[in-house]
């Protein structure tokens, strides 16, 4: 089976790379569509892809109540998380939002560390992320509030998506597909009318599809494949690779050379990931 042959680190790296391709499409959309409309277009295109690919409603109907509630909850988190993310980056620098977003995952990593070695790994990764993101809190209380809400929701995503990945009944990609369809139902009341204005704009439609596939299909599928093999705390620590990945992508694609502090940050993140050891599963 492919998920057993490919190491989880490779799946996570693929998720991290595509995580930063989405914003390049979103740049086109922000000039044409309101931020909540962008969130709706992203989720709608992803839901359509998953519906055609997996047709998850057939298996969802056979789940017990707890399984259905888990998937509906993940869908609600997807909807709220994407809305908060776009509202926050519309008001704050992306680096600041990324730094705030890391607070939740690092808390999960600390809770699951349990050994001195893993505790040192968490500290090294956290220091590296602070250097990479150059955290600055400006005078934008609304943006900061939504950024912290996004951080809390991202933490909830890790917890719920990890449970979905470990389920035997409609777990993994099928559970993800059903959750994305519910996400569209939840996000539509706040974003549908903003997105509807772009229905006659082919560039906006193409960008919306690109955002959905690169930000909500490929990375979330890779996340499910990685989570099936990684403990929750380990995955949370791996999230620290995202700012380092963004820096590398910036060098290759945008020719943005990192500073000496960025190099130190990347080294600390890599040290943290290298130090960490997965705890034995019960």
HELIX and SHEET records of a PDB file:
HELIX    1   1 UNK A    2  UNK A    5  1                                   4    
HELIX    2   2 UNK A    8  UNK A   19  1                                  12    
HELIX    3   3 UNK A   22  UNK A   30  1                                   9    
HELIX    4   4 UNK A   35  UNK A   54  1                                  20    
HELIX    5   5 UNK A   57  UNK A   60  1                                   4    
HELIX    6   6 UNK A   65  UNK A   89  1                                  25    
HELIX    7   7 UNK A   94  UNK A  111  1                                  18    
HELIX    8   8 UNK A  116  UNK A  133  1                                  18    
HELIX    9   9 UNK A  141  UNK A  166  1                                  26    
HELIX   10  10 UNK A  172  UNK A  196  1                                  25    
HELIX   11  11 UNK A  202  UNK A  212  1                                  11    
HELIX   12  12 UNK A  213  UNK A  217  3                                   5    
HELIX   13  13 UNK A  218  UNK A  227  1                                  10    
HELIX   14  14 UNK A  232  UNK A  238  1                                   7    
HELIX   15  15 UNK A  241  UNK A  254  1                                  14    
HELIX   16  16 UNK A  260  UNK A  275  1                                  16    
END                                                                             
